[in-house]
Amino acid sequence: MLRYCVGSVLAHISKRFGIHPRLKKNTIRPMVTLPSCAQPRDHSLPNPSWSKEMMENYDHFNSQCEVEGAKEGSGLWTRLPSYSRSFKFVPGGGLLSKIIQSEARLFTRNIKDQGAGFEYVLFINKTKDQCVGIFQAGPQLEGPPGKVHGGATATMIDTVTGTHSSYICGPCMTANLNINYRSPISLGSTVMVESTLDQREGRKTFLSCRVTSWDGSKIHVESKALFLSISARQIFGM
Ligand SMILES: CCCCCCCC/C=C\CCCCCCCC(=O)SCCNC(=O)CCNC(=O)[C@H](O)C(C)(C)COP(=O)(O)OP(=O)(O)OC[C@H]1O[C@@H](n2cnc3c(N)ncnc32)[C@H](O)[C@@H]1OP(=O)(O)O
């Protein structure tokens, strides 16, 4: 689904930049040969900066994931890979990310030092209409002394609900994000960010999202989000 969404967006971009891809069943097959790009790094895989709590929750969801190659939907959860740019989800995306705004980086993946900024992994459960993010907030996300900046928390919520919504309805943008901060998050701690689909209404997707401590014992944030489906024209001003 995501490959298809990004694929259709890329088809428009490629056309604009004269690459003329031909879409074939959820993938892009460019008519010109693209130079090979190194496999992009999947930031959603564990690294040495991940805490015991982060690893414990990662293992919990990962153990309930689909086995690679199994029929889609046979497992409860799917781990979502994460790259420095969304383009990199699709074949040829590595090259496009070098052509279009080459300096651009996904906001949550722009701090290179492992553990310094957002460390996270997302899992989606299509049967339950849920998406879960396991986040570890690094020292460069400070707001009040020793605590996570509220904007950084909003970013976590936008990331999980935005990804969730993209999987449900394809390309979309945040129209409204309403956040109630209940208790501060300590820097370095692991939190769970859980998005649930409330309803769909035409182009609108309504979601609820909760941020809790890693073991679910403490509520940090409760929020509601509205995403609106958009066309490639709206994203790239074509
Ligand atoms: C990109 C390709 C896909 C990639 C997929 C990869 C997935 C995974 C990869 C990586 C994960 C990353 C995940 C991160 C996610 C981050 C997401 C963001 O942060 S997005 C940036 C912040 N958002 C903006 O900048 C929007 C700015 N606003 C706009 O552009 C427009 O206002 C927009 C598109 C939201 C709506 O504009 P209109 O012209 O299309 O629609 P109108 O006609 O205004 O509204 C349509 C309906 O929606 C209601 N509506 C619009 N805005 C509303 C609002 N704020 N609150 C309530 N209702 C609203 C209206 O009242 C109307 O309702 P009635 O049809 O009459 O019932």
The ligand as a Gaussian input file, in Angstrom:
#p B3LYP/6-31G(d) Opt

LIG

0 1
 C        4.227000      12.685000       1.049000
 C        4.090000      11.379000       0.321000
 C        3.526000      10.282000       1.100000
 C        4.543000       9.735000       1.996000
 C        4.104000       8.596000       2.755000
 C        5.226000       8.090000       3.609000
 C        4.751000       7.581000       4.873000
 C        5.797000       7.138000       5.838000
 C        7.021000       7.908000       5.711000
 C        7.445000       8.771000       6.640000
 C        6.672000       9.090000       7.822000
 C        6.570000      10.510000       8.056000
 C        5.283000      10.836000       8.719000
 C        5.311000      12.259000       9.027000
 C        3.968000      12.850000       8.874000
 C        4.099000      14.317000       8.916000
 C        2.879000      14.938000       8.393000
 C        3.012000      16.423000       8.421000
 O        3.609000      16.979000       9.276000
 S        2.294000      17.275000       7.167000
 C        2.866000      18.945000       7.460000
 C        1.937000      19.748000       8.294000
 N        0.705000      19.980000       7.613000
 C        0.588000      20.940000       6.685000
 O        1.491000      21.651000       6.375000
 C       -0.763000      21.057000       6.047000
 C       -1.079000      22.491000       5.685000
 N       -2.469000      22.574000       5.258000
 C       -2.813000      22.312000       3.989000
 O       -1.969000      22.063000       3.128000
 C       -4.291000      22.297000       3.699000
 O       -4.987000      23.055000       4.628000
 C       -4.844000      20.840000       3.691000
 C       -4.152000      20.008000       2.605000
 C       -4.691000      20.163000       5.048000
 C       -6.350000      20.933000       3.367000
 O       -6.516000      21.772000       2.277000
 P       -7.496000      21.367000       1.072000
 O       -7.627000      22.573000       0.205000
 O       -7.040000      20.102000       0.436000
 O       -8.846000      21.012000       1.779000
 P       -9.979000      22.024000       2.353000
 O      -10.947000      22.287000       1.252000
 O       -9.375000      23.199000       3.026000
 O      -10.649000      21.120000       3.484000
 C      -11.279000      19.898000       3.134000
 C      -12.162000      19.507000       4.303000
 O      -11.340000      19.356000       5.490000
 C      -11.760000      20.299000       6.518000
 N      -10.561000      20.836000       7.193000
 C       -9.472000      21.356000       6.622000
 N       -8.597000      21.726000       7.545000
 C       -9.161000      21.443000       8.724000
 C       -8.733000      21.609000      10.057000
 N       -7.541000      22.154000      10.359000
 N       -9.539000      21.191000      11.047000
 C      -10.762000      20.617000      10.778000
 N      -11.225000      20.438000       9.505000
 C      -10.425000      20.843000       8.514000
 C      -12.491000      21.401000       5.760000
 O      -13.398000      22.102000       6.583000
 C      -13.181000      20.603000       4.669000
 O      -14.279000      19.968000       5.255000
 P      -15.645000      19.723000       4.421000
 O      -15.270000      18.932000       3.186000
 O      -16.190000      21.071000       4.090000
 O      -16.508000      18.924000       5.388000

